[in-house]
Amino acid sequence: MNKVNKIIQLDSILLMLRNIPLAMVGLIVGGIITTIGIIAYPLNYAALNLGGLFYGVPILLGGLALKAAELKPIPYSEEPTPEIIALREEQATPTQDQVRQDVTRFRYGQEAHLDDSLKRVGLSPADDQRPDLVSIYETSVDGAYALVLQFYSPLVDFETWQKQQDKVTTFFGPDIKAEVSQPEEDRVDLALIKC
């Protein structure tokens, strides 16, 4: 098995694990332990009853709290090809990898994906005007790896995105060039291109 196939398999496994919501794990485990504790009470199994209630209820409540603060992963609009995955492994910067991994997993305690980043680069004047990240894809731009973030942006016009392009480039760090495009009305694609 060659290196690219191993990388694709590992990437698939990691993507699968990132798609398991921690809130759901807390709800299931907490629910099972609490149920065991409740069933153990009338059967006079004091240790199971106490353990089930003292451990199960807090885990269950923690799962409920996480569920309330859960932010779902952003989907790929196009699945990466083996060639793009190989290009990513060869060229992707740590920032590109971090952004891709952060937006494709469950997050907790955030209002939206990249909300803080958009605020820092001047693309989110207020929470109710923030562009929403709706999907991502990976591609090659003139032989360079690019991570493309697709935003629904009805309240921040394309001219504002263009004005902030240099600031976005600086924010996402060295070895990255940001390019914005508007493939359709109310949608802006932000490409983070390895340079």
N, C-alpha and C positions, 0 to 999 in steps of 0.2 A: 504494500500500500504506500503510495507516494505521500510526500509531505503535504501537498495541497488537500488531498482527501482527508488526512488526519486533522488538518486545521478546520476543514468544513465540518467534520464530525464533532470536534471539540466545540466549535462555535454553535452548532445545533444543540448540543447538550447544555451549554451555558445559557443559550436563549430560552430553552425549556425551563431551566431552573429559575431564571429571572422572571418567568411568567407565572410562577407559583406565588400567589399572594400570601404574605405573612399573616394578614388578617384572617384569611380562611383557615390557615393552619391553627391559629389561636382559637378560632371558633370551633373547629372540629375536635381538637385535643381537649379544650376546656369543656366542651359539651359532653364528650365521652366520659371524662373523669368525674364531672358533676353528676352525670346520670348514674355512674357506678356508685357514687356516694349516696345518692338518693335511694337507689335500690337496696343498698347495704343496710340502710336504717331499719326497715321493718324486719330484716332477716337477722338482726342483732350482731352484725359484723362491725363493731365499733371502730376498729382501725381503718377499715375501708371507708366507712361513713365519714369519719373525721378527715382522712386523707383526701377523699373525693370532694368534700365541701371546702376544706381549707386550701387545697391546691386548684381544684377544678373551677371554682367560682372566680377567683382572681384571673386565671388564664382566660376564661370565657369573657370576662369584662374587658381584659386587655385586648382580646380579639375584636370585641365590639368597638372599642375606642379606635383601634387601628382601621377598622372598616369605615368609620366615620371620617377619618383623615386620609383615606386612600386616593391615590392618583394613578390611574391605569396607564400601562405602557402605550407608547405611540407605535402604531403599526408601520411596517414597510409598505410603501406604495408599489414597489417592485422588489422582489427578492433578489439579493445579490447573486451574481453568477460566480462560478468557480474562478474565473479570470479576475473578477473584481475583488474577491476574497484574497486571492494571491497578491494582487496589487496593494490591498489594504495591509496585509502582513508585511509587505516590503517597504511601503512608503508612509503609512499613516502616522501622524504625530500623536504624542500622548494626549493632547487636547482633543483631537478628533475621536480617538478611542474613548476618552472619558465622556464626551458629549453623547456619542452613540450608545454607550453602555447605560448612561444615566436616563436617557429618554426611552429606552426599550425595556425598562424594568419598572416594577411597582415602586412608587415613591410614597412617603408618608409625611404629612405635615406641611406640604406645599400646596399652594392654590393652583398652580399651573406649571407645566414643564418650562424650564428656562425663564421663569418669571423674574428672578433676581438679575439674570444676565441682560434681559431686555430692558429692565429698568436702568441698569448701569450704562447702557449704550444709548439711552435716550429714545427708545422705541416703545416705551410703556408709560405715557404721561399720567395715567391713572389705571387702577385695577380694572375698571369697567371698559377701558379702551385698549387693553392689552391684546396684541395679536395672539391667536391660539395656534400652537403647533399641532398639526393634524396628521402628518405622516413624514417619513424620511425615505431616502433611497441613497444608494452608493453608486458612483459612476466614475468614469475616467474622463478628464478634461485635458486634452492635448497630452495624453500619456501620464498625467498626474492623478493621484487618488483624490476624489472629492466626496465629501459627505454633504448631501443636499437636504436642508430642513425646509419643509413646506408649511407655510403659515397661512391661516385664514386671517386676513387683515382688513376688515371693512372700515375701521375707524382710524387707522394710521395709513395715510396715503403713500403711494409708491415714491413720490418725490422725497418724502421724509426718510424712507428707507435708503434712497440713493445718497442723500446728504450724510447719513450716518454710516455709510459703507466703510470709510476709512477708520472710523472709531471702532466698528465691529472687527475689522482686520487687526487693529491694535489690541483689542480686548481678548480675542481668542489666541493671541500669542504669536511667538515667532514661527516662521516657516509655514504660515497660513495666509492665504489671500482670500478675502471675502468678496463674493460677487452676488448681486441681487438681480433678479429678473421677475417679470410679471407675466406668467403664462396665460392668465385669465383675470378678469376683474375680481377684486377682493381677495386675490391669492398672490402671495409673494414667495418666491423660492430663494433661499439664502444658501449659496454654495460655499462651503469651507474647503478650499482647494489647497493641497500641499504645494508649496513652492520651494 
